[in-house]
Amino acid sequence: MANSKKNKHRKHSSKKPRKVWKWIVGVLVAIILIIGGVTLYSYLNVKKSADEMYHPVKVSKTRDVQALLKAGKPVSILVMGAMTTDEATMSEAFKGNTDTMMLVTLNAQKHAMTMVNINSTLLTDIPGYAEYSPATIGSAYSFGKAATAIKTVQDYLNVPVDFYMMMNITGFQKLIDQIGGIDVTPTANYSFEGSEFTTGQPVHLDNLTTLKYIGAPTDDPTASLAQQVRMKEVLTATLKKAFAPKNVTNLGLIRSMAKEANTDLTMSDLTTVIRKYNSAATGSVDTKTLNGEVVKADKQAFAVASQADKQNLTDALRTSLALPSAKTSAAIAVK
């Protein structure tokens, strides 16, 4: 594949169901929970954390997102996660790939939510970077951060992205020991560095065993997809426990977590999302995954989604957003 060598240097140097909404976007929920019942001092500290997380994007939104929020109409949030180095934080100039991507739509009128897991190794064109295209969809963030990731997903599925949230998964791992570890139930057998994990058998993870459970980064599309599933399990369990009643007023914990996330949702937006879209979070949940088929080009493995699979997701997402039907983007041809 052309420009494959150029794409290589873009990889970052990481080392390594319904309640999912509240936990995957758990930072947002935690802020609102704290607002609900504590002192002005606490509120101001939480607002400071929200302000630290706020990172607007230099991209023209395809819709008037403020009008949508005000009216309580369906909205979408692109949730991304990256395993950065221990020294990196979301406030620094991180320019690596995203290891996990998920597009979430909230429809308060229908009390419904749609969650689409996007395989980060899927090939696509990167808007504004034709000389590097096609490249993996997970590399979009490395080219132009959240703005490029948003445009890439919008073009790929022909669906508007109203907001984004970026999380440092490695940073969240550092909080696991602070909350006494986490419990996960593996959905597939997995082993790494002498540790065995069995399907359906609950396991308690501390910070070190969490790293083993997630495993080392990989360029293999099939292994990468499985790793993305484990990362989501870890992130969900961490946020669930971190925002348990005994922890939601732990301002030190909240401030630490705020350092590991970026979003273009303001404090006011966060309040509105939780207040007006709670029915979507507690209603029906439609979970989908776009895996694609593994292909090889220039001795590298990637994933390519068929036109039919992409169209099915485009239809589902646009329906959940109360938008008219439209064609998805053309499938990528690999030479």
N, C-alpha and C positions, 0 to 999 in steps of 0.2 A: 504493500500500500504506500502510495506516495507520501513523502514527508514523515514516514514513521520514525526516522531518527530524530526529527525535530520534536515529535510528540513525546519521546522518551524523557527528555529533560524536564518535561512539565510535571512529571510524577513527583508527589511530595515525599518528604523524608520521614514518614511515620514509621515507628517501630511497632513498632510493635513488633368479650372484645368490645366491648363498648367503652370500658374505662380507659382504653388505649389513648383516646383523645386527651383525657385529662393528664395522662402521664407523658406521652410523647411530646405534647406541648405543655408539659408540666410547669415550666417556669412561669408561663402566663397565668396558669391557675393559681399557683402559689402566691403570686402578687395580689390577686383579687381576694384570696382567702385571708391574707394578712390585713388588707384594707378593712375587711369586714368587722374587726372587733378589737382593735388595740388602740394604743395611745397615738397622739399626734406625732410624737417622737418616732414611733415605729413607722407610721405612715410616711413621714419624711424620709426615713432611711430606705423604705421600700421604693419610694419614688426615685430616690437617688440610684438605686439598683436598676430600676426600669430605664432611667436616663442613660446609664452606662451601657445597657444592652441595645439602646436605640441607635441604629446605623442606617440612615436613609440611603436609598439607591438612586444613582443617576440614570434612570431609565424612565421613559414615558409609559405610564400604565395604560393598558388598552381600555380601561374602564375608569369611571369616577368612583374610586374605592370609598371615599368618605361618604358619598351619597348612598352607596350600597349599605355601608354600616349603619348609617342613620335610619335607613328604611328597613333594616333587618333582612335585606335580600341575600340570596346565596352568595358566598364568597369562597375563595380558594387560598390555601396557604402551602407554599413549597417548603417542606421541612428537610433540611440537609444535615448530615453529620460527617465529621472528619476525624481521623485519628492522627492528630498532630504530635510533634515531639513534646517531651515533658516541659521544655522551656517555652514553647509557643502558647499563646493565648489568643482569644478571639479579638482582643484589642490591638494585637500586633499585625504586621503586614503578612499574614498567612496567605500564600498563593498556591497551595497544593490542590490536589483533587479532592472531591467529596467521595467518601466511601459508601455512603448510603443516601438515597433520595426518595422522598415520598410526597406525593401531591394529595392534599386533603381538601375536600370540599364540604362545606357546612350549609345545609338547607333547613332553616328554622321552620319555614312554612310546612314542609313535609316531614319534619322531625326526623331527618335523615342525614347521614354522613357517608361519604365515599372516600376510601383510602386506597391509593394506587402506589404500590411499591415498584420503583423503577430500577432495573438492573443498571448499576453504574458503568458497566462495561459495554453497554449498547452503543453502536456506532451511529453518529449523526453529524450533520454539518454544524459548525460553531459560527453563529452570526458575527460578522466583522473580522473573522479569522479564516478566510477562504484558503490561505496558503497552508494552513495546518489541518484542513478538513479533508476527509471525514476524520473525526476523533471520537473518543469515548465521551458519552454524555456526562460522566463524572469528572471529566477534565475541564468542563466549561468554566467552573469556578476558578481554575488556575489561570485562565486567560484574562478574565475581566471581573473576577469575584462575583458577588451576588447578582449584579446587573446582567452579566453575561449568562449566568446560570438561569436566571428568570427568562431571558429572551430565548435561550436554547430550548427550554422545556415548552415555552409557548409555541415556538415554531414547530417543534417536533410533534406535538399532539394537537396543535391548533386549538388550544384552550387557554383562556386568560389566567395569569397568575397574579393574584391581587396583593399578596403579602408573602414574605419569606421568613424563615427562622433557620439560623445556622448554629450548630452545636459542636463543641469540641468534645468528642467522646472520650478521649484520653483524659481531659480535664475532669469529666464527670467520674471517671474511674478513681481519681485521687480522693473523691469524697466518700467512696464506699466504706472505707474503714471508719470514717467519722460517724456513719449511721449504723455501724454494727454489722456490715456485710449485707448481701442480698440473696434472695432465693429465686432460682429459675428452674423451669422444667424443660429440658432439651426436647426439641421436636425432631431431632435426628441424632444418630450415634456419631460421636466425634472424639478424637484423641489428639493430644498435643503435648510434647515434652513430658511424657510419662503420666499424664493425667487422662483418665477415661471418663467420658460423659455418655450416659445411656438414655435413649429415647424414653420419655415418659417418667423418668426417675428424677424426682426433685433433688436439687443439689444446692448447698449453701456456698456462696463465693465470697472470699475476701478480695482485697485489692490484687494480690498476686495471682490467685486462681482465676480471677476475672480476666486477666491478661492472657492466661492459658486458654480459657474458654473461647475468647474471641479469636486468638491465633494470630499468626503473622500475616501481613498484607500479601496478597497474591495477585498476579496478572491473569490467572486462569479464570475465565468467565464463570464456569460452573462452581468452582471453589469460592470465587468472590461472592456469588449470589448466596451461597450457604453462610458465608461469613457475615453478610449483610443481615441475614435473619438473626444470627446470634447477637450482633451489635444492637439490633432493635430490642431483643429480649433483655439485654443488660441495661440499656437505656431506660426501658419501661420499668423494670424492677427497681432501678436506682431512684427514679423520680417518684415512683409510688411510695417507697419507704421514706424518702426525704421529705415528702409533703404529707406524711401522716400527722394526725392532730398534735402529737408531742413535738413535732419538728417545725410546723409551719410558722411558729413565732420565733424560731431560731434565726435571728437577723444575720448572725455571722455566717451561717450556712447559706442563707439566701444570697448574701453579698458574694460569697465564694462562687456560687453557681452562676450568678449574673455575669461574672468575669469569663465564663465559658460559653456564652451565647451572644449572638447578634440577631437583631430583628428590625424590620422597618415599621413595626407596630408601636405606636406611642402609648404612653400611660393611659390616655383617654381611649385609644383604640382597644387596648387590652380589657379595660373595664367594659366597653361596649360588647366585645366579642363574648365574654363570659355571661354578661347579663342578657343579651338578646339571642344568643345561639346555644344556650344550655340544652334546649329541647333537641337540638341536632345531635349533641353529644350523648344524650341519654336515650335517643330513639334508635331506629334501625341503622345498622352499619353494614355497608357493602365493601368488602375488601377484595382488591384485585392485585395481580402481579403481572408486570410486563418483563418476561425473561428473555425472549428471543432465542435464536438458534446459534450455537457456537460455530464460528468460521475462522479460517486462518488466512492471514495475509502477511507477506514478508516475514514468515516464521513467527508471527505473533497471533495470539488467539483473541478474538473479540466476540461480541454477540450482536446479531442483527435481527430485528423484529420484522415480521411479515406485514404487508400492507393491511391484510385482514385483521390481524391482532391489534395493530395500531388503531384501525378504524373502530373496532369494538370498544376500545378504551376511550377514544375521542367521543363516541356516541354516549357512553355512560357518563363521562365527566360533563359534557355539555348539557345532558338531560338533568344531572344533579344541580347544575348552575342555572337551570331554567333558560337555557339558550337554544336557539334554533339549530338544527342539524347542520353539519358542515364536513367537508372532506378533511381527512388528516393529511399530513405531509407525505410526500413520496418516499417510498422505501429506499434505503441506501443500497447502492450497487457496489459490491466489493470485487475488485479486479484481481 
